[in-house]
Amino acid sequence: MDITRKAELKTVDGPSDYFTGKVTITGQFQRPAPSRVGGAIVHFEPGARTAWHSHPARQTLIVTEGVGWTQIEGGPKLEFRAGDVLWCPAEHKHWHGATPHEGMTHIAIQESVDGSPVTWMEKVTDAEYLAPLAQG
């Protein structure tokens, strides 16, 4: 058993090429082969979000704090809250982040395929980010 203590976890700023607004990534990990699992704790300040991206295998987001939005390309923009778990299908272009007025933190878990857990794409525009939420 290997334990990484909270005090040992490194926190870095989310790269501006992949995020809009203030995002921090804590405890990022990638387990050695044959495992393909990696992840991190990601915190989004109000208004912060990812760029459009996809994962070669599915992604799980466990929301621990706040309120956020997510959208799969061509689908409705959805709201989620602390305690919710998001399941994103493989190879689906999507984004996620905080709402304009409340921050959000999630634990992201995904698998790498051919050494990569993510393919980053263009940034989410303000118009896309601020589009109306799906009803219901």
C-alpha atoms as an extended CHARMM CRD file, in Angstrom:
* protein
*
       136  EXT
         1         1  MET       CA              0.0000000000        0.0000000000        0.0000000000  PROA      1               0.0000000000
         2         2  ASP       CA              1.3040000000        3.4290000000       -0.9210000000  PROA      2               0.0000000000
         3         3  ILE       CA             -0.0860000000        6.5560000000        0.7570000000  PROA      3               0.0000000000
         4         4  THR       CA              0.5980000000       10.0670000000       -0.4550000000  PROA      4               0.0000000000
         5         5  ARG       CA             -0.1010000000       12.4400000000        2.4000000000  PROA      5               0.0000000000
         6         6  LYS       CA             -2.0780000000       15.6210000000        1.8130000000  PROA      6               0.0000000000
         7         7  ALA       CA              0.9500000000       17.7530000000        2.7250000000  PROA      7               0.0000000000
         8         8  GLU       CA              2.9350000000       16.0160000000       -0.0540000000  PROA      8               0.0000000000
         9         9  LEU       CA              0.4320000000       16.7200000000       -2.8320000000  PROA      9               0.0000000000
        10        10  LYS       CA              1.6050000000       19.2950000000       -5.3520000000  PROA      10              0.0000000000
        11        11  THR       CA             -0.7470000000       21.9640000000       -6.6780000000  PROA      11              0.0000000000
        12        12  VAL       CA             -0.1540000000       23.6010000000      -10.0470000000  PROA      12              0.0000000000
        13        13  ASP       CA             -2.0600000000       26.1590000000      -12.0800000000  PROA      13              0.0000000000
        14        14  GLY       CA             -4.1170000000       24.7530000000      -14.9390000000  PROA      14              0.0000000000
        15        15  PRO       CA             -2.2800000000       25.6240000000      -18.1790000000  PROA      15              0.0000000000
        16        16  SER       CA             -3.8350000000       28.5790000000      -19.9970000000  PROA      16              0.0000000000
        17        17  ASP       CA             -3.7360000000       26.6040000000      -23.2680000000  PROA      17              0.0000000000
        18        18  TYR       CA             -6.3110000000       24.1880000000      -21.8100000000  PROA      18              0.0000000000
        19        19  PHE       CA             -8.2990000000       26.2980000000      -19.3270000000  PROA      19              0.0000000000
        20        20  THR       CA            -10.0530000000       29.6640000000      -19.2310000000  PROA      20              0.0000000000
        21        21  GLY       CA             -9.9210000000       31.4260000000      -15.8510000000  PROA      21              0.0000000000
        22        22  LYS       CA             -8.2450000000       30.3300000000      -12.6210000000  PROA      22              0.0000000000
        23        23  VAL       CA             -7.9350000000       26.5490000000      -12.2930000000  PROA      23              0.0000000000
        24        24  THR       CA             -5.7000000000       24.5730000000       -9.9370000000  PROA      24              0.0000000000
        25        25  ILE       CA             -4.7550000000       20.9110000000      -10.2420000000  PROA      25              0.0000000000
        26        26  THR       CA             -3.7380000000       19.0140000000       -7.0910000000  PROA      26              0.0000000000
        27        27  GLY       CA             -2.2780000000       15.5440000000       -6.6870000000  PROA      27              0.0000000000
        28        28  GLN       CA             -2.1300000000       14.7300000000      -10.3830000000  PROA      28              0.0000000000
        29        29  PHE       CA             -1.2080000000       11.0740000000      -10.8780000000  PROA      29              0.0000000000
        30        30  GLN       CA             -0.7540000000        8.4350000000      -13.5650000000  PROA      30              0.0000000000
        31        31  ARG       CA             -0.3500000000        4.8590000000      -12.3660000000  PROA      31              0.0000000000
        32        32  PRO       CA              2.3790000000        2.7590000000      -14.0040000000  PROA      32              0.0000000000
        33        33  ALA       CA              1.5720000000        0.0760000000      -16.5730000000  PROA      33              0.0000000000
        34        34  PRO       CA             -0.2010000000       -2.2140000000      -16.7850000000  PROA      34              0.0000000000
        35        35  SER       CA             -2.6650000000        0.2100000000      -15.1570000000  PROA      35              0.0000000000
        36        36  ARG       CA             -3.9880000000        2.9870000000      -17.3880000000  PROA      36              0.0000000000
        37        37  VAL       CA             -5.6680000000        4.9910000000      -14.5990000000  PROA      37              0.0000000000
        38        38  GLY       CA             -4.7690000000        8.5780000000      -13.7900000000  PROA      38              0.0000000000
        39        39  GLY       CA             -6.4500000000       11.5630000000      -12.2610000000  PROA      39              0.0000000000
        40        40  ALA       CA             -6.3360000000       14.6630000000      -10.0960000000  PROA      40              0.0000000000
        41        41  ILE       CA             -8.3360000000       17.0190000000       -7.9200000000  PROA      41              0.0000000000
        42        42  VAL       CA             -9.2860000000       20.0170000000      -10.0490000000  PROA      42              0.0000000000
        43        43  HSD       CA            -10.6210000000       23.2930000000       -8.6340000000  PROA      43              0.0000000000
        44        44  PHE       CA            -12.3030000000       25.9110000000      -10.8410000000  PROA      44              0.0000000000
        45        45  GLU       CA            -12.8110000000       29.4630000000       -9.5860000000  PROA      45              0.0000000000
        46        46  PRO       CA            -16.0970000000       31.1060000000      -10.6580000000  PROA      46              0.0000000000
        47        47  GLY       CA            -16.1520000000       31.5060000000      -14.4400000000  PROA      47              0.0000000000
        48        48  ALA       CA            -13.3080000000       29.0250000000      -15.0420000000  PROA      48              0.0000000000
        49        49  ARG       CA            -13.6630000000       26.1120000000      -17.4390000000  PROA      49              0.0000000000
        50        50  THR       CA            -11.7900000000       23.6020000000      -19.5620000000  PROA      50              0.0000000000
        51        51  ALA       CA            -11.2440000000       23.9030000000      -23.2830000000  PROA      51              0.0000000000
        52        52  TRP       CA            -13.1360000000       21.4550000000      -25.4630000000  PROA      52              0.0000000000
        53        53  HSD       CA            -11.4780000000       18.0610000000      -25.1260000000  PROA      53              0.0000000000
        54        54  SER       CA            -12.0260000000       14.3170000000      -25.3850000000  PROA      54              0.0000000000
        55        55  HSD       CA            -10.6960000000       11.2160000000      -23.6670000000  PROA      55              0.0000000000
        56        56  PRO       CA             -9.6770000000        8.0070000000      -25.4590000000  PROA      56              0.0000000000
        57        57  ALA       CA            -11.4050000000        6.0390000000      -22.6920000000  PROA      57              0.0000000000
        58        58  ARG       CA            -14.2200000000        7.1900000000      -20.4360000000  PROA      58              0.0000000000
        59        59  GLN       CA            -13.8210000000        9.8940000000      -17.7690000000  PROA      59              0.0000000000
        60        60  THR       CA            -15.4380000000       10.0130000000      -14.3320000000  PROA      60              0.0000000000
        61        61  LEU       CA            -15.8580000000       13.2880000000      -12.4410000000  PROA      61              0.0000000000
        62        62  ILE       CA            -16.7830000000       13.1440000000       -8.7550000000  PROA      62              0.0000000000
        63        63  VAL       CA            -17.9600000000       16.6010000000       -7.7190000000  PROA      63              0.0000000000
        64        64  THR       CA            -16.8580000000       17.4690000000       -4.1920000000  PROA      64              0.0000000000
        65        65  GLU       CA            -17.7370000000       21.1710000000       -3.9350000000  PROA      65              0.0000000000
        66        66  GLY       CA            -19.7580000000       23.8570000000       -5.6520000000  PROA      66              0.0000000000
        67        67  VAL       CA            -21.8010000000       24.0250000000       -8.8420000000  PROA      67              0.0000000000
        68        68  GLY       CA            -20.6520000000       23.4530000000      -12.4010000000  PROA      68              0.0000000000
        69        69  TRP       CA            -21.7060000000       23.1550000000      -16.0040000000  PROA      69              0.0000000000
        70        70  THR       CA            -20.8350000000       20.5880000000      -18.6490000000  PROA      70              0.0000000000
        71        71  GLN       CA            -21.6940000000       19.9360000000      -22.2650000000  PROA      71              0.0000000000
        72        72  ILE       CA            -21.0000000000       17.2780000000      -24.8780000000  PROA      72              0.0000000000
        73        73  GLU       CA            -20.6810000000       18.8140000000      -28.3520000000  PROA      73              0.0000000000
        74        74  GLY       CA            -24.1080000000       19.0930000000      -29.9370000000  PROA      74              0.0000000000
        75        75  GLY       CA            -25.8580000000       18.2790000000      -26.6560000000  PROA      75              0.0000000000
        76        76  PRO       CA            -27.5370000000       20.3820000000      -23.9910000000  PROA      76              0.0000000000
        77        77  LYS       CA            -25.5600000000       22.3200000000      -21.3960000000  PROA      77              0.0000000000
        78        78  LEU       CA            -26.1950000000       20.6630000000      -18.0220000000  PROA      78              0.0000000000
        79        79  GLU       CA            -25.7090000000       21.7940000000      -14.4210000000  PROA      79              0.0000000000
        80        80  PHE       CA            -24.2330000000       19.5750000000      -11.7030000000  PROA      80              0.0000000000
        81        81  ARG       CA            -23.6050000000       19.9990000000       -7.9610000000  PROA      81              0.0000000000
        82        82  ALA       CA            -21.4640000000       18.6980000000       -5.1090000000  PROA      82              0.0000000000
        83        83  GLY       CA            -22.2040000000       15.0120000000       -4.5970000000  PROA      83              0.0000000000
        84        84  ASP       CA            -22.9710000000       14.3590000000       -8.2800000000  PROA      84              0.0000000000
        85        85  VAL       CA            -20.9260000000       11.9260000000      -10.3860000000  PROA      85              0.0000000000
        86        86  LEU       CA            -20.4860000000       12.5860000000      -14.1190000000  PROA      86              0.0000000000
        87        87  TRP       CA            -19.7260000000        9.8000000000      -16.5800000000  PROA      87              0.0000000000
        88        88  CYS       CA            -18.3260000000       11.0280000000      -19.8940000000  PROA      88              0.0000000000
        89        89  PRO       CA            -18.2280000000        8.5280000000      -22.7730000000  PROA      89              0.0000000000
        90        90  ALA       CA            -14.9900000000        7.8340000000      -24.6400000000  PROA      90              0.0000000000
        91        91  GLU       CA            -14.1170000000       10.0370000000      -27.6110000000  PROA      91              0.0000000000
        92        92  HSD       CA            -16.9160000000       12.5540000000      -26.9490000000  PROA      92              0.0000000000
        93        93  LYS       CA            -15.8680000000       16.1930000000      -27.3450000000  PROA      93              0.0000000000
        94        94  HSD       CA            -16.9470000000       18.0380000000      -24.1810000000  PROA      94              0.0000000000
        95        95  TRP       CA            -16.1030000000       20.7100000000      -21.6180000000  PROA      95              0.0000000000
        96        96  HSD       CA            -16.7990000000       21.2990000000      -17.9340000000  PROA      96              0.0000000000
        97        97  GLY       CA            -16.1940000000       24.0260000000      -15.3700000000  PROA      97              0.0000000000
        98        98  ALA       CA            -17.6230000000       26.2890000000      -12.7020000000  PROA      98              0.0000000000
        99        99  THR       CA            -20.6070000000       28.5810000000      -13.0970000000  PROA      99              0.0000000000
       100       100  PRO       CA            -19.9950000000       32.3400000000      -13.3750000000  PROA      100             0.0000000000
       101       101  HSD       CA            -20.8980000000       32.9430000000       -9.7140000000  PROA      101             0.0000000000
       102       102  GLU       CA            -19.7820000000       29.7940000000       -7.8680000000  PROA      102             0.0000000000
       103       103  GLY       CA            -16.5790000000       27.7650000000       -7.9060000000  PROA      103             0.0000000000
       104       104  MET       CA            -16.4660000000       23.9880000000       -8.3230000000  PROA      104             0.0000000000
       105       105  THR       CA            -14.0880000000       21.1710000000       -7.4060000000  PROA      105             0.0000000000
       106       106  HSD       CA            -14.0810000000       17.6550000000       -8.8010000000  PROA      106             0.0000000000
       107       107  ILE       CA            -11.9520000000       14.5520000000       -8.7010000000  PROA      107             0.0000000000
       108       108  ALA       CA            -11.2020000000       13.5530000000      -12.2940000000  PROA      108             0.0000000000
       109       109  ILE       CA            -10.4210000000        9.9180000000      -13.0990000000  PROA      109             0.0000000000
       110       110  GLN       CA             -9.6110000000        8.7390000000      -16.6110000000  PROA      110             0.0000000000
       111       111  GLU       CA             -7.5930000000        6.1200000000      -18.4560000000  PROA      111             0.0000000000
       112       112  SER       CA             -4.7280000000        6.6380000000      -20.8780000000  PROA      112             0.0000000000
       113       113  VAL       CA             -4.6350000000        4.9490000000      -24.2580000000  PROA      113             0.0000000000
       114       114  ASP       CA             -1.2960000000        4.9160000000      -26.0870000000  PROA      114             0.0000000000
       115       115  GLY       CA              0.1410000000        7.0280000000      -23.2470000000  PROA      115             0.0000000000
       116       116  SER       CA             -2.4020000000        9.8620000000      -23.3910000000  PROA      116             0.0000000000
       117       117  PRO       CA             -5.4770000000       10.4830000000      -21.1980000000  PROA      117             0.0000000000
       118       118  VAL       CA             -6.8080000000       13.5110000000      -23.1210000000  PROA      118             0.0000000000
       119       119  THR       CA             -6.8920000000       15.2980000000      -26.4700000000  PROA      119             0.0000000000
       120       120  TRP       CA             -7.1910000000       19.0690000000      -26.0340000000  PROA      120             0.0000000000
       121       121  MET       CA             -9.0180000000       21.1800000000      -28.6020000000  PROA      121             0.0000000000
       122       122  GLU       CA            -10.1430000000       24.8030000000      -28.9970000000  PROA      122             0.0000000000
       123       123  LYS       CA            -11.2640000000       26.9640000000      -26.0930000000  PROA      123             0.0000000000
       124       124  VAL       CA            -14.9350000000       27.2160000000      -25.1630000000  PROA      124             0.0000000000
       125       125  THR       CA            -16.1540000000       30.6350000000      -26.2840000000  PROA      125             0.0000000000
       126       126  ASP       CA            -17.9910000000       32.9880000000      -23.9370000000  PROA      126             0.0000000000
       127       127  ALA       CA            -21.1150000000       32.5080000000      -26.0870000000  PROA      127             0.0000000000
       128       128  GLU       CA            -20.9240000000       28.7090000000      -25.6900000000  PROA      128             0.0000000000
       129       129  TYR       CA            -20.2080000000       28.9940000000      -21.9630000000  PROA      129             0.0000000000
       130       130  LEU       CA            -23.0480000000       31.4540000000      -21.3140000000  PROA      130             0.0000000000
       131       131  ALA       CA            -25.6320000000       29.6810000000      -23.5140000000  PROA      131             0.0000000000
       132       132  PRO       CA            -28.8670000000       28.7450000000      -21.7120000000  PROA      132             0.0000000000
       133       133  LEU       CA            -28.9920000000       25.6160000000      -19.5780000000  PROA      133             0.0000000000
       134       134  ALA       CA            -31.0980000000       22.6840000000      -20.6800000000  PROA      134             0.0000000000
       135       135  GLN       CA            -34.5470000000       22.6800000000      -19.0760000000  PROA      135             0.0000000000
       136       136  GLY       CA            -35.3870000000       19.9440000000      -16.5930000000  PROA      136             0.0000000000
